[in-house]
Amino acid sequence: MAERTGPAQAQHRAQEQAEVAYGRFIRHTQLCASCRQTGVDCEDAHDLKTAWREARDAAVTA
């Protein structure tokens, strides 16, 4: 199978980065007592969510 190059590879990488960022956010909110108990994102969760949104937006535009 041929390796993806150019725009196809960029799109694939952007999608993977968005998935990884989302996974990090979800894992954090599952383990963080503050996030679980208050239902409000702590500062770390906020930063992770921001990173996920940026990665998601990059995947859409790639």
C-alpha positions as CSV (number, residue, x, y, z in Angstrom):
1,M,0.0,0.0,0.0
2,A,1.3,3.4,-0.9
3,E,2.1,5.8,1.8
4,R,0.0,8.9,2.0
5,T,1.7,12.1,1.0
6,G,0.8,15.8,0.6
7,P,-2.6,17.0,1.6
8,A,-3.9,13.5,2.3
9,Q,-1.1,12.9,4.9
10,A,-1.6,16.3,6.4
11,Q,-5.4,15.6,6.8
12,H,-4.7,12.2,8.4
13,R,-2.1,13.7,10.8
14,A,-4.5,16.5,11.8
15,Q,-7.3,14.0,12.5
16,E,-5.0,11.9,14.6
17,Q,-3.8,14.9,16.6
18,A,-7.4,15.9,17.2
19,E,-8.3,12.4,18.5
20,V,-5.2,12.3,20.8
21,A,-6.1,15.8,22.2
22,Y,-9.7,14.8,22.8
23,G,-8.5,11.6,24.6
24,R,-6.3,13.6,26.8
25,F,-9.1,15.9,27.8
26,I,-11.5,13.1,28.5
27,R,-9.0,11.1,30.5
28,H,-8.2,14.2,32.6
29,T,-11.9,14.9,33.3
30,Q,-12.4,11.3,34.4
31,L,-9.5,11.4,36.8
32,C,-9.7,14.9,38.1
33,A,-11.7,15.1,41.3
34,S,-12.3,18.8,40.8
35,C,-13.7,18.4,37.3
36,R,-15.9,15.4,38.4
37,Q,-17.2,16.9,41.6
38,T,-18.0,20.4,40.4
39,G,-18.9,19.7,36.8
40,V,-16.7,22.6,35.8
41,D,-13.5,22.4,33.9
42,C,-10.4,23.1,36.0
43,E,-7.5,25.1,34.5
44,D,-5.8,22.0,33.2
45,A,-9.0,20.7,31.6
46,H,-9.6,24.1,30.1
47,D,-6.1,24.1,28.5
48,L,-6.7,20.5,27.2
49,K,-10.1,21.4,25.8
50,T,-8.5,24.5,24.1
51,A,-5.8,22.2,22.6
52,W,-8.5,19.8,21.4
53,R,-10.5,22.5,19.8
54,E,-7.5,23.9,18.0
55,A,-6.5,20.4,16.7
56,R,-10.1,19.8,15.6
57,D,-10.2,23.0,13.7
58,A,-6.9,22.2,12.1
59,A,-8.3,18.9,11.0
60,V,-11.3,20.5,9.4
61,T,-9.2,23.0,7.5
62,A,-6.4,20.6,6.5
